[in-house]
């Protein structure tokens, strides 16, 4: 497939890197659907996506590890899992309009492939994999952190990455060999303004009670209270 100069140059501009070997970037922008519909296409981005996933993971973990907070292994794992999730990667790809420059097959094009989270997140990983092969670790690290630094800061401040229910489940199994049980003990208000009150139990003992506009929200808040009780006991 001949190199599409406008797509290549625009992609280089949005990621802040000029390729020595532009065929790497071309491969990163080529979705499997295009490859299977066009005989002139040399390859598609799945291998680069696989590489980019690992490169992004390493850079994120290294950055988190070196933060002054000295997060525990479990917190590092949760932060990393959140930051390299499809939703976050697709959000980054969307913020730089990466979808506009992808080579998609007619089927994917007609079904909104340029806005699909899976395609966008995979493409971002592939582009990072291509940068790594073309420019090495330090240049790739600079680009990855330019995308992620604010998101890391936001996740740390908001605690958005932290899943209290998962944490409670892990602690309950480790300490007591049991899983917590959530019970709706009250709900009130009209259907569109309903408030749920949930209690979480372990071995029949109530560890936390909380209310929220949604059942899941109430469960998460109850789990947080249960964790605080376990930690203080």
C-alpha positions in Angstrom: 0.0 0.0 0.0 1.5 3.4 -0.9 2.1 5.7 2.0 -0.7 8.2 2.5 1.3 11.4 3.1 -1.5 13.5 4.6 -2.4 10.8 7.1 1.2 10.1 8.1 2.1 13.8 8.5 -1.0 14.6 10.5 -0.5 11.6 12.7 3.1 12.6 13.3 2.0 16.1 14.2 -0.6 15.0 16.8 1.7 12.6 18.5 4.7 14.9 18.4 7.1 12.5 16.6 8.5 12.3 13.1 9.3 8.8 11.9 12.5 7.7 10.2 10.7 4.7 8.9 7.2 5.8 8.0 6.1 2.3 7.0 6.0 1.5 10.8 3.4 4.3 11.3 1.5 3.2 8.2 1.3 -0.3 9.7 0.2 1.1 13.0 -2.7 3.0 11.4 -3.9 0.0 9.3 -6.8 -2.0 10.8 -7.2 -5.6 10.0 -10.5 -4.9 8.1 -8.6 -2.7 5.6 -5.8 -5.3 5.2 -8.3 -8.0 4.3 -10.1 -5.8 1.8 -7.0 -4.4 0.0 -4.3 -6.6 -1.6 -1.8 -3.7 -1.7 -1.8 -3.5 2.1 1.4 -5.0 3.4 0.4 -5.6 7.0 -2.0 -4.4 9.8 -1.5 -3.2 13.3 -2.1 -6.2 15.6 1.6 -7.1 16.2 2.4 -3.4 16.9 -0.6 -3.2 19.2 0.8 -6.2 21.2 4.2 -4.5 21.5 2.7 -1.1 22.3 0.6 -2.6 25.1 3.7 -3.8 26.9 5.6 -0.6 26.3 2.9 1.6 27.7 2.5 -0.7 30.7 6.2 -0.5 31.5 6.4 3.3 31.2 3.3 3.7 33.3 4.5 1.3 36.0 8.0 2.9 36.1 6.4 6.4 36.5 4.1 5.2 39.2 6.9 3.3 41.0 9.0 6.5 41.2 6.3 8.7 42.6 7.1 10.0 46.1 3.9 8.4 47.5 5.6 4.9 47.5 2.4 3.1 46.6 2.0 -0.5 47.6 2.1 -3.2 45.0 -1.7 -3.6 45.1 -2.3 0.1 44.6 0.2 0.2 41.8 -1.6 -2.7 40.1 -5.0 -1.1 40.4 -3.6 2.2 39.1 -1.9 0.6 36.1 -5.0 -1.5 35.3 -7.1 1.6 35.3 -4.7 3.7 33.2 -4.2 1.1 30.5 -7.9 0.2 30.3 -9.6 0.4 26.9 -11.7 3.4 28.1 -8.7 5.5 29.1 -6.7 4.6 25.9 -9.7 5.3 23.7 -10.2 8.6 25.5 -6.6 9.6 24.7 -6.9 8.5 21.1 -10.1 10.4 20.8 -8.6 13.6 22.3 -6.0 13.6 19.5 -8.5 12.6 16.8 -6.5 9.5 16.0 -9.5 7.8 14.5 -9.6 10.3 11.6 -6.3 8.9 10.2 -6.9 5.2 10.4 -7.1 2.9 7.4 -10.4 1.0 7.8 -12.3 -1.5 5.7 -15.6 -0.5 4.2 -17.5 -2.5 6.8 -15.8 -0.9 9.8 -16.1 2.5 8.2 -19.9 2.1 7.7 -20.5 1.0 11.3 -18.7 3.9 12.9 -15.3 2.2 13.4 -13.5 5.5 13.7 -15.2 6.0 17.0 -15.2 2.5 18.4 -13.3 2.3 21.7 -11.7 -1.0 20.9 -10.3 0.2 17.5 -9.1 3.5 19.0 -7.4 1.9 22.0 -5.7 -0.7 19.8 -4.6 1.9 17.3 -3.0 4.1 20.1 -1.1 1.0 21.4 0.1 0.2 17.8 1.3 3.8 17.3 3.3 3.7 20.5 4.7 0.3 19.5 5.8 1.9 16.2 7.4 4.9 18.0 9.3 2.5 20.2 10.7 0.5 17.3 11.6 3.7 15.4 12.9 5.9 18.1 13.7 3.9 21.2 12.6 3.9 24.8 13.3 7.5 25.9 11.5 9.2 23.0 8.6 6.8 23.5 8.5 7.5 27.2 8.3 11.2 26.6 5.3 10.8 24.3 3.5 8.3 26.5 3.8 10.6 29.6 2.7 13.6 27.6 -0.6 11.6 27.1 -0.9 10.1 30.5 0.7 12.5 33.1 -2.5 14.5 33.7 -4.6 11.4 33.7 -2.3 9.8 36.3 -2.5 12.9 38.5 -6.3 13.0 38.1 -6.7 9.3 39.0 -4.5 9.7 42.1 -6.4 12.7 43.3 -9.9 11.4 42.7 -9.3 7.8 43.6 -11.2 6.9 40.5 -9.0 3.9 39.9 -9.7 2.5 43.3 -12.3 -0.3 43.5 -13.4 -0.5 47.2 -15.5 -3.6 46.5 -12.6 -5.5 45.0 -10.4 -4.4 47.8 -12.9 -5.6 50.4 -13.3 -8.9 48.6 -9.6 -9.5 48.6 -9.1 -8.6 52.2 -12.1 -10.7 53.3 -10.8 -13.7 51.5 -7.3 -13.2 52.9 -8.2 -12.5 56.5 -11.4 -14.5 57.0 -11.6 -16.9 54.0 -15.1 -15.6 53.2 -16.7 -13.2 50.7 -18.7 -10.1 51.8 -22.4 -10.1 51.3 -24.3 -7.0 50.2 -28.0 -6.5 51.2 -30.4 -3.6 50.3 -31.9 -2.8 53.6 -34.0 0.2 52.4 -34.9 2.1 49.3 -37.1 5.2 49.2 -38.2 7.9 46.9 -39.8 7.9 43.4 -38.4 5.5 40.8 -36.3 8.2 39.0 -35.1 9.7 42.4 -34.7 6.5 44.4 -32.2 6.3 47.2 -30.7 2.9 48.1 -29.3 2.0 51.5 -27.0 -1.0 51.5 -25.4 -2.9 54.3 -22.3 -5.2 53.8 -22.0 -8.2 56.0 -19.1 -10.6 56.7 -19.9 -13.9 58.5 -23.2 -12.4 59.5 -21.7 -9.3 61.0 -22.6 -5.9 59.7 -19.5 -4.0 58.7 -20.8 -1.0 56.9 -23.9 0.9 55.8 -24.2 3.5 53.1 -26.8 5.2 50.8 -26.6 6.2 47.2 -28.7 7.1 44.1 -27.7 3.8 42.6 -27.4 0.4 44.2 -23.8 0.0 42.9 -22.9 3.4 44.4 -24.3 2.5 47.8 -22.4 -0.9 47.7 -19.1 0.9 46.9 -19.6 3.4 49.8 -20.6 0.6 52.2 -17.5 -1.4 51.1 -15.3 1.7 51.9 -16.8 1.9 55.4 -16.2 -1.8 55.9 -12.6 -1.4 54.9 -12.1 1.5 57.3 -13.6 -0.7 60.1 -11.3 -3.6 59.3 -8.3 -1.4 59.2 -9.1 0.1 62.6 -9.8 -3.2 64.3 
